[in-house]
Amino acid sequence: MKIHNTIPDFLSIYHFSEKPTLSDLEKYYEKHQEIFKEYFTFHCPKTPDRLNLAIEKYPEKLEDIQLISQTLPTIIEEVFANYINYFGVELDLTFNLLVGGFGSNAFVERKIIGDIYFALEKLSYNLDHLRVIVAHEIGHVYHTALSDSKGIGWKAINWENGLISLYMEGVATYLSQKIVTGLEESIYYSYENEGQPWLDFYQNNTEKVKEKFLHDVKSNWQFDNEKEWFRLSGGNSFGFNRLGYFLGTSFVHNLVQKVGEQNAITYWCSNDLNKCVMDWLEGTQ
């Protein structure tokens, strides 16, 4: 396991001035260009307006960024050890800690065993919140690694239809609930304490949410749909973003009851996952 913590280089900016400039940030990005290439390509638009707005917001987050930088490596080690014990498999993982432009809070590189990234300006300093988001991201990598070990045919996966995202986010959330136990249910989706109204909406409107997702899947799924259901920038349909996480977790819990945990986690290796999800959405299974 490797942890690349770029936060000291970000904080060094504040040793020389009270407020960083775009030029200061560019030097920070350049020093860690491989990390920020992934971040800005897929997870945060790199525009002067966005970065200038981030500069205005950094001071209120600076103390949390410092504290999380000191604490997160230990939490990563703790949660990773729990995964090793849970599955009996140790993966070669790399974690990157960065300060971004208030885009994605955490993500995994687009590889079978991809690097894991955490943007600290978007995280809560609460230790349980950090444990859950770390468990979620590590869950993604264990999901793909265990599937790869089962001989899944990756070239046959259609990544563009929304059903795969629903399944993958569901597995990662399900695993976070198993690895970090005993918390309020909403925290496993929101990674903070303000998610209960979001969870309540889903629980009170599950069938409406299913129907809308099903409609979008059947109507030529586009990137805007992916953003609506699985990104922080979504939420136009119901006023709540990332409702696909709730659907995915509900689906995975249902699948675990039918086929068992190990088979559910690797279900797409030898089964028609798309049909299984569609049947669940349509209420035919």
Contacts in CASP RR format, 6 or more apart in sequence:
PFRMAT RR
TARGET T0000
AUTHOR 0000-0000-0000
METHOD contacts of the structure
MODEL  1
MKIHNTIPDFLSIYHFSEKPTLSDLEKYYEKHQEIFKEYFTFHCPKTPDR
LNLAIEKYPEKLEDIQLISQTLPTIIEEVFANYINYFGVELDLTFNLLVG
GFGSNAFVERKIIGDIYFALEKLSYNLDHLRVIVAHEIGHVYHTALSDSK
GIGWKAINWENGLISLYMEGVATYLSQKIVTGLEESIYYSYENEGQPWLD
FYQNNTEKVKEKFLHDVKSNWQFDNEKEWFRLSGGNSFGFNRLGYFLGTS
FVHNLVQKVGEQNAITYWCSNDLNKCVMDWLEGTQ
1 76 0 8 1.000
1 77 0 8 1.000
1 80 0 8 1.000
1 92 0 8 1.000
1 93 0 8 1.000
1 94 0 8 1.000
1 95 0 8 1.000
2 93 0 8 1.000
2 94 0 8 1.000
2 95 0 8 1.000
3 73 0 8 1.000
3 76 0 8 1.000
3 94 0 8 1.000
3 95 0 8 1.000
3 97 0 8 1.000
4 32 0 8 1.000
4 35 0 8 1.000
4 94 0 8 1.000
4 95 0 8 1.000
4 96 0 8 1.000
4 97 0 8 1.000
5 69 0 8 1.000
5 73 0 8 1.000
5 97 0 8 1.000
6 28 0 8 1.000
6 31 0 8 1.000
6 32 0 8 1.000
6 35 0 8 1.000
6 96 0 8 1.000
6 97 0 8 1.000
6 98 0 8 1.000
6 99 0 8 1.000
7 65 0 8 1.000
7 66 0 8 1.000
7 69 0 8 1.000
7 97 0 8 1.000
7 98 0 8 1.000
7 99 0 8 1.000
7 120 0 8 1.000
8 69 0 8 1.000
9 28 0 8 1.000
9 31 0 8 1.000
9 32 0 8 1.000
10 28 0 8 1.000
10 65 0 8 1.000
10 98 0 8 1.000
10 99 0 8 1.000
11 62 0 8 1.000
11 65 0 8 1.000
11 66 0 8 1.000
11 69 0 8 1.000
13 20 0 8 1.000
13 24 0 8 1.000
13 25 0 8 1.000
13 28 0 8 1.000
14 20 0 8 1.000
14 62 0 8 1.000
17 24 0 8 1.000
19 55 0 8 1.000
19 59 0 8 1.000
20 55 0 8 1.000
20 58 0 8 1.000
21 55 0 8 1.000
22 48 0 8 1.000
22 51 0 8 1.000
22 52 0 8 1.000
22 55 0 8 1.000
25 51 0 8 1.000
25 55 0 8 1.000
28 99 0 8 1.000
29 36 0 8 1.000
29 40 0 8 1.000
32 98 0 8 1.000
35 96 0 8 1.000
35 98 0 8 1.000
35 117 0 8 1.000
36 98 0 8 1.000
38 109 0 8 1.000
38 115 0 8 1.000
38 117 0 8 1.000
39 98 0 8 1.000
39 100 0 8 1.000
39 104 0 8 1.000
39 117 0 8 1.000
39 119 0 8 1.000
40 46 0 8 1.000
42 107 0 8 1.000
42 110 0 8 1.000
43 103 0 8 1.000
43 104 0 8 1.000
43 107 0 8 1.000
43 117 0 8 1.000
43 119 0 8 1.000
44 50 0 8 1.000
44 100 0 8 1.000
44 101 0 8 1.000
44 102 0 8 1.000
44 103 0 8 1.000
44 104 0 8 1.000
44 119 0 8 1.000
50 101 0 8 1.000
50 102 0 8 1.000
51 101 0 8 1.000
53 102 0 8 1.000
54 100 0 8 1.000
54 101 0 8 1.000
54 102 0 8 1.000
54 121 0 8 1.000
57 102 0 8 1.000
57 121 0 8 1.000
58 65 0 8 1.000
58 99 0 8 1.000
58 121 0 8 1.000
61 121 0 8 1.000
64 120 0 8 1.000
64 123 0 8 1.000
64 124 0 8 1.000
64 125 0 8 1.000
65 99 0 8 1.000
65 120 0 8 1.000
65 121 0 8 1.000
67 125 0 8 1.000
68 120 0 8 1.000
68 123 0 8 1.000
68 125 0 8 1.000
68 130 0 8 1.000
69 97 0 8 1.000
69 120 0 8 1.000
71 125 0 8 1.000
71 127 0 8 1.000
71 130 0 8 1.000
72 97 0 8 1.000
72 118 0 8 1.000
72 120 0 8 1.000
72 123 0 8 1.000
72 130 0 8 1.000
72 134 0 8 1.000
73 95 0 8 1.000
73 97 0 8 1.000
75 127 0 8 1.000
75 130 0 8 1.000
75 131 0 8 1.000
75 134 0 8 1.000
76 95 0 8 1.000
76 134 0 8 1.000
78 131 0 8 1.000
79 131 0 8 1.000
79 134 0 8 1.000
79 135 0 8 1.000
79 138 0 8 1.000
79 179 0 8 1.000
79 180 0 8 1.000
80 93 0 8 1.000
80 134 0 8 1.000
80 138 0 8 1.000
82 135 0 8 1.000
82 179 0 8 1.000
82 180 0 8 1.000
83 135 0 8 1.000
83 138 0 8 1.000
83 139 0 8 1.000
83 142 0 8 1.000
83 179 0 8 1.000
84 90 0 8 1.000
86 178 0 8 1.000
86 179 0 8 1.000
87 142 0 8 1.000
87 146 0 8 1.000
89 142 0 8 1.000
89 145 0 8 1.000
89 146 0 8 1.000
91 113 0 8 1.000
91 141 0 8 1.000
91 142 0 8 1.000
91 145 0 8 1.000
92 113 0 8 1.000
93 113 0 8 1.000
93 114 0 8 1.000
93 115 0 8 1.000
93 116 0 8 1.000
93 138 0 8 1.000
93 141 0 8 1.000
94 114 0 8 1.000
94 115 0 8 1.000
94 116 0 8 1.000
95 115 0 8 1.000
95 116 0 8 1.000
95 117 0 8 1.000
95 118 0 8 1.000
96 115 0 8 1.000
96 116 0 8 1.000
96 117 0 8 1.000
96 118 0 8 1.000
97 118 0 8 1.000
97 120 0 8 1.000
98 117 0 8 1.000
98 118 0 8 1.000
98 119 0 8 1.000
98 120 0 8 1.000
99 119 0 8 1.000
99 120 0 8 1.000
99 121 0 8 1.000
100 119 0 8 1.000
100 121 0 8 1.000
101 119 0 8 1.000
101 121 0 8 1.000
102 119 0 8 1.000
102 121 0 8 1.000
102 122 0 8 1.000
103 119 0 8 1.000
103 122 0 8 1.000
103 232 0 8 1.000
104 117 0 8 1.000
104 119 0 8 1.000
104 122 0 8 1.000
104 231 0 8 1.000
104 232 0 8 1.000
105 118 0 8 1.000
105 119 0 8 1.000
105 122 0 8 1.000
105 123 0 8 1.000
105 133 0 8 1.000
105 191 0 8 1.000
105 232 0 8 1.000
106 116 0 8 1.000
106 117 0 8 1.000
106 118 0 8 1.000
106 119 0 8 1.000
106 122 0 8 1.000
106 123 0 8 1.000
106 133 0 8 1.000
106 136 0 8 1.000
106 137 0 8 1.000
107 116 0 8 1.000
107 117 0 8 1.000
107 137 0 8 1.000
108 114 0 8 1.000
108 115 0 8 1.000
108 116 0 8 1.000
108 117 0 8 1.000
108 137 0 8 1.000
108 140 0 8 1.000
108 141 0 8 1.000
109 115 0 8 1.000
109 116 0 8 1.000
109 117 0 8 1.000
112 144 0 8 1.000
112 145 0 8 1.000
112 148 0 8 1.000
112 154 0 8 1.000
113 141 0 8 1.000
113 144 0 8 1.000
113 145 0 8 1.000
113 148 0 8 1.000
114 141 0 8 1.000
116 137 0 8 1.000
116 138 0 8 1.000
116 141 0 8 1.000
118 133 0 8 1.000
118 134 0 8 1.000
118 137 0 8 1.000
123 129 0 8 1.000
123 130 0 8 1.000
123 133 0 8 1.000
123 191 0 8 1.000
124 130 0 8 1.000
124 191 0 8 1.000
124 192 0 8 1.000
124 193 0 8 1.000
126 192 0 8 1.000
126 193 0 8 1.000
128 180 0 8 1.000
128 183 0 8 1.000
128 187 0 8 1.000
129 187 0 8 1.000
129 191 0 8 1.000
129 192 0 8 1.000
129 193 0 8 1.000
131 180 0 8 1.000
132 176 0 8 1.000
132 180 0 8 1.000
132 183 0 8 1.000
132 187 0 8 1.000
132 188 0 8 1.000
132 191 0 8 1.000
133 191 0 8 1.000
135 175 0 8 1.000
135 176 0 8 1.000
135 179 0 8 1.000
135 180 0 8 1.000
136 172 0 8 1.000
136 173 0 8 1.000
136 175 0 8 1.000
136 176 0 8 1.000
136 188 0 8 1.000
136 191 0 8 1.000
137 172 0 8 1.000
138 175 0 8 1.000
138 179 0 8 1.000
139 171 0 8 1.000
139 172 0 8 1.000
139 175 0 8 1.000
139 176 0 8 1.000
139 179 0 8 1.000
140 168 0 8 1.000
140 171 0 8 1.000
140 172 0 8 1.000
142 175 0 8 1.000
143 168 0 8 1.000
143 171 0 8 1.000
143 172 0 8 1.000
143 175 0 8 1.000
143 265 0 8 1.000
146 265 0 8 1.000
146 266 0 8 1.000
147 265 0 8 1.000
147 266 0 8 1.000
147 268 0 8 1.000
147 269 0 8 1.000
148 154 0 8 1.000
150 266 0 8 1.000
150 269 0 8 1.000
150 270 0 8 1.000
151 269 0 8 1.000
152 266 0 8 1.000
152 268 0 8 1.000
152 269 0 8 1.000
153 269 0 8 1.000
157 164 0 8 1.000
157 268 0 8 1.000
158 164 0 8 1.000
158 274 0 8 1.000
160 221 0 8 1.000
161 217 0 8 1.000
161 221 0 8 1.000
161 274 0 8 1.000
162 217 0 8 1.000
162 221 0 8 1.000
162 225 0 8 1.000
162 226 0 8 1.000
162 229 0 8 1.000
163 217 0 8 1.000
163 273 0 8 1.000
163 274 0 8 1.000
163 277 0 8 1.000
163 278 0 8 1.000
164 268 0 8 1.000
164 273 0 8 1.000
165 226 0 8 1.000
165 229 0 8 1.000
165 230 0 8 1.000
165 244 0 8 1.000
166 213 0 8 1.000
166 229 0 8 1.000
166 244 0 8 1.000
166 247 0 8 1.000
166 248 0 8 1.000
166 251 0 8 1.000
166 277 0 8 1.000
167 248 0 8 1.000
167 251 0 8 1.000
167 252 0 8 1.000
167 267 0 8 1.000
167 268 0 8 1.000
167 273 0 8 1.000
167 277 0 8 1.000
169 230 0 8 1.000
169 244 0 8 1.000
169 245 0 8 1.000
169 248 0 8 1.000
169 249 0 8 1.000
170 245 0 8 1.000
170 248 0 8 1.000
170 249 0 8 1.000
170 251 0 8 1.000
170 252 0 8 1.000
171 252 0 8 1.000
171 264 0 8 1.000
171 265 0 8 1.000
173 188 0 8 1.000
173 189 0 8 1.000
173 245 0 8 1.000
173 248 0 8 1.000
173 249 0 8 1.000
173 252 0 8 1.000
174 249 0 8 1.000
174 252 0 8 1.000
174 253 0 8 1.000
174 256 0 8 1.000
175 265 0 8 1.000
176 188 0 8 1.000
177 188 0 8 1.000
177 249 0 8 1.000
184 193 0 8 1.000
184 196 0 8 1.000
185 199 0 8 1.000
186 195 0 8 1.000
186 196 0 8 1.000
186 198 0 8 1.000
186 199 0 8 1.000
187 193 0 8 1.000
187 195 0 8 1.000
188 249 0 8 1.000
189 195 0 8 1.000
189 198 0 8 1.000
189 199 0 8 1.000
189 242 0 8 1.000
189 245 0 8 1.000
189 246 0 8 1.000
189 249 0 8 1.000
190 198 0 8 1.000
190 199 0 8 1.000
198 240 0 8 1.000
199 246 0 8 1.000
201 238 0 8 1.000
201 240 0 8 1.000
202 209 0 8 1.000
202 240 0 8 1.000
202 243 0 8 1.000
202 246 0 8 1.000
205 238 0 8 1.000
206 246 0 8 1.000
206 250 0 8 1.000
208 238 0 8 1.000
209 238 0 8 1.000
209 243 0 8 1.000
209 244 0 8 1.000
209 246 0 8 1.000
209 247 0 8 1.000
210 247 0 8 1.000
210 281 0 8 1.000
212 237 0 8 1.000
212 238 0 8 1.000
213 229 0 8 1.000
213 243 0 8 1.000
213 244 0 8 1.000
213 247 0 8 1.000
213 281 0 8 1.000
214 278 0 8 1.000
214 281 0 8 1.000
214 282 0 8 1.000
216 225 0 8 1.000
216 228 0 8 1.000
216 229 0 8 1.000
217 225 0 8 1.000
217 278 0 8 1.000
217 281 0 8 1.000
227 233 0 8 1.000
227 234 0 8 1.000
228 234 0 8 1.000
228 235 0 8 1.000
228 236 0 8 1.000
228 237 0 8 1.000
228 241 0 8 1.000
229 242 0 8 1.000
229 243 0 8 1.000
229 244 0 8 1.000
229 247 0 8 1.000
230 242 0 8 1.000
230 244 0 8 1.000
230 245 0 8 1.000
231 241 0 8 1.000
231 242 0 8 1.000
232 241 0 8 1.000
232 242 0 8 1.000
233 241 0 8 1.000
234 241 0 8 1.000
234 242 0 8 1.000
235 241 0 8 1.000
235 242 0 8 1.000
235 243 0 8 1.000
237 243 0 8 1.000
247 281 0 8 1.000
251 277 0 8 1.000
251 280 0 8 1.000
252 264 0 8 1.000
254 280 0 8 1.000
255 264 0 8 1.000
255 267 0 8 1.000
255 276 0 8 1.000
255 280 0 8 1.000
256 264 0 8 1.000
258 264 0 8 1.000
259 267 0 8 1.000
267 273 0 8 1.000
267 276 0 8 1.000
276 285 0 8 1.000
279 285 0 8 1.000
END
